[in-house]
Amino acid sequence: MEWTPRPVGWVILGAYSALMAYIQIGIGTFDDPWMFLWGLIFLVWTISPIAILVCRCESVICFVGAIVNAIVGAYFFVSIFLLAQERDAQDSLALIFIPLYQWGASGSLIVASILFKKFGLRDNFNDLP
């Protein structure tokens, strides 16, 4: 029987997307249509590193990386935007730089997954004991 992690990955992506939407609705003012458009752009930017790992979820490295990436990103976003006592103007820079670091981690995990496959190392869920 083949086990695929894709349904679990979609749940992780859905939960992370819902959290990011909740945070961005809480910090944004959407009275202007352009602000709504920018909110959607930043929502896609914040969930894209997790989404790319979930789409490449045939690999153990990418699956575990998606989980770790989502947990670390959620921790930083919640601590900056929901748990902080005072908001600062620089807090919004987290919407740019946290996904940028996540993209770096996602890219390195994808490269590692490709190298595992190229050199014939076991990186598939069906190869695990």
N, C-alpha and C positions, 0 to 999 in steps of 0.2 A: 504494500500500500504506500503510495506516495503522499507525503505530507508537504503542503505548500504553506508558506508563511504569509501569503498575500492577504487573506482576510484579516489576520491580526495586524498587518501593516496598514490596511485601510482604516481599521479602528483607531490605531495610533495617529494616523494622519487626520482623521475626523475629529478626534479629541483635541489635538494640537490646533487645528484650524478653528474650532469653536472657541478655544481659549484666546487665540489671537484676535478673533473677531470681537469677543467680549472686551478685551483690553482696548482695542482700537475704538470701539464704540464709546467706551468710558472716557477716553482721553480726547476724543475728537469733537468738533462742532460741525455738524453736517447741515447747516442752514444754507450753504452755498453748494450748487451742484459740482463745482470744481473741487471742493473739499471732499465731497463724496467720491469723486473719481480718484483723487490722491489717496484716500483711505483704501480704496480697492487695490490700487497699485501697490501700496505698502503691505496690504494683506497678502497679495500674491508673492511679494518679495520675502515676507517673513515665513511663509509655509513652503516655499520652493525647495530649500535644501532637504527638508524631510520628504517632500514629494518625489524628488529624484531618486532618493534611496529606496523608497517604497516601490517605485516603478522598476527598480533593478533588484527586486527582492528574491531572486532565485539564489542568491549567495548568502551564506551565513554572516560574512563580514558586513554586508550592506544592511542586513536585517538588524543585527545587534547595533550597528552604527546608527540606524534610524531611531532605535529606542533610546540610545544614549544621547544622541543629538536632540531629540525631542524633550527628554527630561532636563538636560542642561539648559536648553533654550527656554523652556517653561519656567524653570527656577529663576533665571535671570530676569525674564520679563515680568513675572509675578513680583519678585522682590523690588524691582525698579518702579513698576507702575501701580501695583496694588498694595504693597506692604509699606512703602516709604511714607514717612510722616509728612515730609514736605516735598513738593514737586519743584523741580528746577527746569530751566529752559533747556539744559543740556540732556535731560532725560530722553528727549525725543531722538537724540543721536543713537540711542540703543536700537531703534528701529532700522538703522542703517548698518551698524557695526556688528551686532550680534548675528544677523543672518550672513554677513560677510565672513565671519569666523566659521559659521556653520557650513558655508559653501567650501571653505578651505578644507574642513574636516571631511565633507562629503566627497570632494574631489579626490582626496588622498585615499579614502576608502574604496572608491570606484577603481582607481588605479591599482590598488592592492588586489581587488577582486579580479581584475583583468589579468594581472600577473599570476595570481593563483591558478586561473584557468589556463593560461598559456603554458605554465610549467607543469601542469598536470597534478597540482596539489589538491587535496580534498577540501573543497569549499562549497559543497552542495549539501542540502539538508538530507537528501536520500543516501549520501555516503557516510553519514554519521553512524557510529555504532549504537 
